[in-house]
């Protein structure tokens, strides 16, 4: 993600303080008009039309002010143009990743039709609905999107989903990507400082730290072995993606975690990039993850007409 440059910040500051921008924009022009009209009588311009010493002392700083303002505006316009292009790239990559998941699911459905059409005895819900495969595909594409948008390699991005039903059974991993050598499930659940525990205990529904060291200092992250290898450089994100009924009763409790190793998702204090992560990139996949969690719950926990979805009640 392209950071906000110092010239851009300076230009934004001038625009926010309109009196300063008005002075920078208009004062040099009025000054040159004054020189032409009254420069000689004010001893700022000699009879040959050249600036006197006092005329130069006043004029050149004003000229420099006008030049700096013009350069800042040019730089800001260029930044906006790049940001606009970058924004289009982000949207396109998100669409590509979501379409990849949909296309994969569609191919599976079509293959199912070709294989079973006319055979009879098809238990469609059980055979077609494969939420675990879809969750795995979604996490893979979240990894692809973050990698391409923020310039990380895929092996620097770890993702996982913890879940349980109705608060009845034990927490377990539904799926994990690139986290085999990181913390164990027990270490995540038993340490009150882990990011996942912040969500599970209801202390937060979502947390994001572009710098994991700050999260650790705030007792909201527990370093794993890979963090030691990467000098604790990286970002961490956790969000509640559970499924609740109208009465807020939790049918599926679930926590999505994203961790990077050796590189930040975005530079600390880059609020624009942080907003894109929290309000654009993750929500693009979040609704699909919730859908698959709901299907998983139906498949595993509810009585259905599909005889093979669940063993018959004795």
C-alpha positions as a printed NumPy array, in Angstrom:
array([[  0.   ,   0.   ,   0.   ],
       [  1.443,   3.328,  -1.064],
       [  2.187,   5.506,   2.007],
       [  1.044,   9.129,   2.25 ],
       [  4.029,  11.277,   1.336],
       [  5.272,  14.344,   3.209],
       [  4.471,  16.715,   0.276],
       [  0.92 ,  15.335,   0.263],
       [  0.58 ,  15.96 ,   4.   ],
       [  1.925,  19.509,   3.597],
       [ -0.51 ,  20.25 ,   0.774],
       [ -3.438,  18.821,   2.769],
       [ -2.411,  21.001,   5.71 ],
       [ -2.513,  24.117,   3.53 ],
       [ -5.919,  23.15 ,   2.121],
       [ -7.303,  22.485,   5.586],
       [ -6.072,  25.921,   6.707],
       [ -7.631,  27.944,   3.909],
       [ -6.126,  31.26 ,   4.989],
       [ -2.599,  29.885,   4.479],
       [ -3.461,  28.429,   1.07 ],
       [ -5.133,  31.71 ,   0.046],
       [ -2.016,  33.641,   1.026],
       [  0.299,  31.214,  -0.796],
       [ -1.887,  31.321,  -3.884],
       [ -2.719,  35.036,  -4.186],
       [ -0.061,  37.086,  -2.363],
       [  2.735,  36.581,  -4.955],
       [  0.409,  37.661,  -7.785],
       [ -0.71 ,  40.819,  -5.983],
       [  2.904,  41.547,  -5.067],
       [  4.039,  41.52 ,  -8.703],
       [  1.154,  43.83 ,  -9.59 ],
       [  2.223,  46.176,  -6.795],
       [  5.804,  46.181,  -8.1  ],
       [  4.657,  47.196, -11.576],
       [  2.43 ,  49.97 , -10.248],
       [  4.364,  51.376,  -7.308],
       [  7.674,  49.517,  -7.228],
       [  9.778,  52.524,  -8.294],
       [  8.189,  54.985,  -5.89 ],
       [  8.568,  52.477,  -3.068],
       [ 12.294,  52.042,  -3.902],
       [ 11.756,  48.355,  -4.626],
       [ 12.485,  48.681,  -8.36 ],
       [ 15.162,  50.987,  -9.879],
       [ 14.725,  53.153, -12.954],
       [ 16.04 ,  50.336, -15.173],
       [ 13.25 ,  48.018, -13.991],
       [ 15.497,  45.823, -11.857],
       [ 14.801,  44.87 ,  -8.296],
       [ 16.599,  46.836,  -5.633],
       [ 18.132,  45.076,  -2.64 ],
       [ 14.965,  45.499,  -0.594],
       [ 12.862,  44.52 ,  -3.577],
       [ 14.827,  41.268,  -3.947],
       [ 14.7  ,  40.505,  -0.222],
       [ 10.889,  40.642,  -0.318],
       [ 10.215,  39.303,  -3.84 ],
       [ 12.33 ,  36.155,  -3.937],
       [ 10.806,  34.561,  -0.815],
       [  7.335,  35.268,  -2.202],
       [  8.362,  33.734,  -5.535],
       [  9.722,  30.687,  -3.679],
       [  6.46 ,  30.395,  -1.716],
       [  4.453,  30.393,  -4.939],
       [  6.777,  27.815,  -6.521],
       [  6.625,  25.504,  -3.479],
       [  2.819,  25.681,  -3.434],
       [  2.661,  24.837,  -7.156],
       [  5.051,  21.898,  -6.689],
       [  3.063,  20.606,  -3.703],
       [ -0.161,  20.788,  -5.707],
       [  1.448,  18.943,  -8.617],
       [  2.738,  16.249,  -6.266],
       [ -0.658,  15.938,  -4.569],
       [ -2.427,  15.587,  -7.926],
       [  0.051,  12.894,  -8.939],
       [ -0.489,  11.088,  -5.636],
       [ -4.266,  11.206,  -6.132],
       [ -3.892,   9.831,  -9.64 ],
       [ -1.731,   6.932,  -8.41 ],
       [ -4.098,   6.289,  -5.483],
       [ -7.079,   6.211,  -7.829],
       [ -5.303,   3.725, -10.094],
       [ -4.264,   1.693,  -7.062],
       [ -7.839,   1.707,  -5.767],
       [ -9.049,   0.32 ,  -9.081],
       [ -6.394,  -2.406,  -8.894],
       [ -7.492,  -3.368,  -5.377],
       [-11.131,  -3.647,  -6.396],
       [-10.213,  -5.699,  -9.447],
       [ -8.071,  -8.105,  -7.439],
       [-10.851,  -8.539,  -4.872],
       [-13.329,  -9.269,  -7.657],
       [-10.892, -11.73 ,  -9.213],
       [-10.42 , -13.574,  -5.921],
       [-14.145, -13.76 ,  -5.144],
       [-14.862, -14.87 ,  -8.71 ],
       [-12.192, -17.567,  -8.353],
       [-14.054, -19.012,  -5.354],
       [-17.404, -18.825,  -7.142],
       [-16.008, -20.356, -10.332],
       [-14.476, -23.255,  -8.391],
       [-17.795, -23.935,  -6.684],
       [-19.643, -23.695, -10.002],
       [-17.267, -26.191, -11.624],
       [-17.893, -28.61 ,  -8.764],
       [-21.658, -28.279,  -9.239],
       [-21.417, -28.824, -12.997],
       [-19.189, -31.875, -12.517],
       [-21.766, -33.197, -10.05 ],
       [-24.56 , -32.786, -12.629],
       [-22.535, -34.545, -15.34 ],
       [-21.626, -37.402, -13.032],
       [-25.005, -38.033, -11.413],
       [-27.654, -36.913, -13.908],
       [-30.129, -39.74 , -14.402],
       [-28.492, -41.986, -11.804],
       [-31.094, -41.471,  -9.097],
       [-30.508, -41.758,  -5.358],
       [-28.656, -38.453,  -5.155],
       [-28.423, -36.868,  -1.716],
       [-27.938, -33.397,  -3.104],
       [-27.395, -31.392,   0.066],
       [-24.774, -33.772,   1.403],
       [-22.995, -34.303,  -1.905],
       [-23.029, -30.728,  -3.184],
       [-22.658, -28.73 ,   0.003],
       [-18.978, -28.871,   0.965],
       [-18.445, -25.89 ,   3.308],
       [-15.014, -27.043,   4.468],
       [-13.75 , -27.004,   0.885],
       [-15.233, -23.542,   0.387],
       [-13.68 , -22.176,   3.579],
       [-10.296, -23.514,   2.482],
       [-10.735, -21.87 ,  -0.925],
       [-11.78 , -18.57 ,   0.664],
       [ -8.743, -18.482,   2.959],
       [ -6.469, -19.246,   0.01 ],
       [ -7.935, -16.311,  -1.899],
       [ -7.729, -13.972,   1.092],
       [ -4.046, -14.852,   1.161],
       [ -3.716, -14.172,  -2.58 ],
       [ -5.501, -10.811,  -2.289],
       [ -3.404,  -9.605,   0.654],
       [ -0.222, -10.811,  -1.041],
       [ -0.874,  -8.973,  -4.309],
       [ -2.355,  -5.811,  -2.806],
       [  0.268,  -5.266,  -0.103],
       [  3.314,  -6.821,  -1.752],
       [  3.906,  -9.719,   0.642],
       [  4.829, -13.226,  -0.38 ],
       [  2.152, -15.795,   0.409],
       [  4.376, -17.625,   2.877],
       [  4.495, -14.433,   4.969],
       [  0.726, -14.571,   5.555],
       [ -0.892, -16.987,   8.004],
       [ -4.665, -17.433,   8.331],
       [ -6.869, -19.573,  10.53 ],
       [-10.457, -20.014,  11.705],
       [-11.358, -21.281,  15.161],
       [-14.924, -22.473,  15.731],
       [-17.373, -24.374,  17.899],
       [-21.153, -24.939,  17.903],
       [-23.531, -23.329,  20.409],
       [-20.733, -23.04 ,  22.944],
       [-21.205, -26.779,  23.594],
       [-18.182, -28.492,  22.15 ],
       [-14.49 , -27.681,  22.388],
       [-12.886, -25.055,  20.189],
       [-11.067, -26.448,  17.179],
       [ -9.438, -25.281,  13.958],
       [-11.841, -25.323,  11.025],
       [ -9.031, -24.436,   8.623],
       [ -5.559, -22.931,   8.761],
       [ -3.18 , -21.7  ,   6.089],
       [  0.556, -21.348,   6.654],
       [  0.35 , -21.66 ,  10.446],
       [  1.657, -25.205,  10.987],
       [  4.708, -24.066,  12.958],
       [  2.992, -21.33 ,  14.933],
       [  1.148, -21.509,  18.254],
       [ -0.884, -24.567,  19.169],
       [ -4.616, -24.442,  19.821],
       [ -4.083, -24.892,  23.561],
       [ -1.606, -22.008,  23.723],
       [ -4.1  , -19.728,  21.972],
       [ -7.042, -20.676,  24.162],
       [ -5.297, -20.892,  27.522],
       [ -3.417, -17.591,  27.334],
       [ -5.671, -14.599,  28.145],
       [ -3.315, -12.317,  26.185],
       [ -3.785, -14.09 ,  22.85 ],
       [ -5.61 , -12.183,  20.109],
       [ -8.124, -14.991,  19.693],
       [ -8.971, -14.92 ,  23.399],
       [ -9.75 , -11.188,  23.146],
       [-12.517, -12.095,  20.686],
       [-13.673, -15.267,  22.467],
       [-13.908, -13.487,  25.842],
       [-15.956, -10.683,  24.29 ],
       [-13.374,  -7.98 ,  25.002],
       [-13.497,  -6.997,  21.353],
       [-15.367,  -8.07 ,  18.223],
       [-12.471,  -7.06 ,  15.996],
       [ -8.872,  -5.985,  16.5  ],
       [ -6.1  ,  -4.932,  14.165],
       [ -2.502,  -3.965,  14.851],
       [ -0.25 ,  -3.08 ,  11.959],
       [  2.655,  -3.672,  14.371],
       [  2.409,  -6.857,  16.455],
       [  4.872,  -5.448,  18.987],
       [  2.268,  -2.883,  20.013],
       [ -0.34 ,  -5.651,  20.317],
       [  2.005,  -7.609,  22.572],
       [  2.636,  -4.537,  24.727],
       [ -1.14 ,  -4.123,  25.076],
       [ -1.504,  -7.794,  26.084],
       [ -3.461,  -8.63 ,  22.941],
       [ -0.992, -10.869,  21.159],
       [  1.144, -13.857,  22.104],
       [  4.279, -14.313,  19.952],
       [  4.9  , -17.666,  18.325],
       [  8.082, -19.343,  17.108],
       [  7.887, -17.658,  13.694],
       [  7.729, -14.237,  15.35 ],
       [ 11.106, -14.905,  16.966],
       [ 12.567, -15.732,  13.558],
       [ 11.12 , -12.498,  12.104],
       [ 12.117, -10.173,  14.986],
       [  8.408,  -9.634,  15.77 ],
       [  7.915,  -7.695,  12.538],
       [  4.409,  -8.145,  11.208],
       [  0.72 ,  -7.357,  11.641],
       [ -2.18 ,  -9.15 ,  13.318],
       [ -5.923,  -9.096,  12.681],
       [ -8.716, -10.966,  14.479],
       [-12.48 , -10.748,  13.994],
       [-15.607, -12.462,  15.28 ],
       [-17.319, -14.103,  12.276],
       [-19.799, -16.175,  14.262],
       [-23.427, -16.911,  13.343],
       [-26.096, -15.596,  15.719],
       [-29.875, -15.883,  15.593],
       [-32.359, -13.05 ,  15.995],
       [-32.192, -13.566,  19.741],
       [-28.39 , -13.205,  19.533],
       [-28.064, -16.859,  20.5  ],
       [-24.733, -18.078,  19.043],
       [-25.262, -21.015,  16.703],
       [-21.648, -20.947,  15.521],
       [-18.86 , -19.172,  17.369],
       [-15.951, -18.467,  15.059],
       [-12.813, -16.315,  14.998],
       [-10.907, -15.365,  11.85 ],
       [ -7.196, -14.617,  12.393],
       [ -4.711, -13.115,   9.945],
       [ -1.046, -12.769,  10.877],
       [  1.917, -11.611,   8.794],
       [  5.574, -12.485,   9.392],
       [  8.582, -10.374,   8.45 ],
       [  6.559,  -7.583,   6.852],
       [  3.693,  -5.296,   7.842],
       [  0.369,  -5.414,   6.052],
       [  0.604,  -1.635,   6.117],
       [  2.937,   0.81 ,   7.766],
       [  2.004,   1.759,  11.331],
       [ -0.187,   4.902,  11.428],
       [ -1.203,   4.502,   7.757],
       [ -4.894,   5.029,   8.459],
       [ -5.956,   4.903,   4.805],
       [ -4.48 ,   1.443,   4.332],
       [ -5.947,   0.291,   7.649],
       [ -9.42 ,   1.404,   6.548],
       [ -9.062,  -0.537,   3.298],
       [ -8.154,  -3.678,   5.237],
       [-10.957,  -3.396,   7.798],
       [-13.733,  -1.905,   5.665],
       [-13.084,  -3.224,   2.159],
       [-10.789,  -6.231,   1.854],
       [-11.845,  -8.397,   4.808],
       [-15.625,  -7.699,   4.485],
       [-15.45 ,  -8.821,   0.841],
       [-14.728, -12.353,   2.07 ],
       [-16.371, -12.213,   5.494],
       [-19.967, -12.64 ,   4.299],
       [-18.95 , -15.683,   2.237],
       [-17.197, -17.206,   5.246],
       [-20.302, -16.687,   7.38 ],
       [-22.43 , -18.341,   4.696],
       [-20.209, -21.432,   4.662],
       [-20.218, -21.564,   8.477],
       [-24.022, -21.541,   8.405],
       [-24.035, -24.394,   5.879],
       [-21.527, -26.294,   7.993],
       [-23.792, -25.929,  11.038],
       [-26.834, -27.157,   9.082],
       [-24.859, -30.088,   7.75 ],
       [-23.356, -31.112,  11.103],
       [-25.933, -30.125,  13.706],
       [-29.441, -30.125,  12.218],
       [-31.784, -32.925,  11.225],
       [-32.164, -32.819,   7.45 ],
       [-34.031, -34.871,   4.894],
       [-30.677, -36.003,   3.546],
       [-30.22 , -39.49 ,   4.951],
       [-26.431, -39.379,   4.757],
       [-25.887, -35.913,   6.236],
       [-26.293, -37.266,   9.754],
       [-26.61 , -40.741,  11.177],
       [-30.253, -41.724,  11.813],
       [-31.616, -41.162,  15.294],
       [-31.901, -44.457,  17.15 ]])
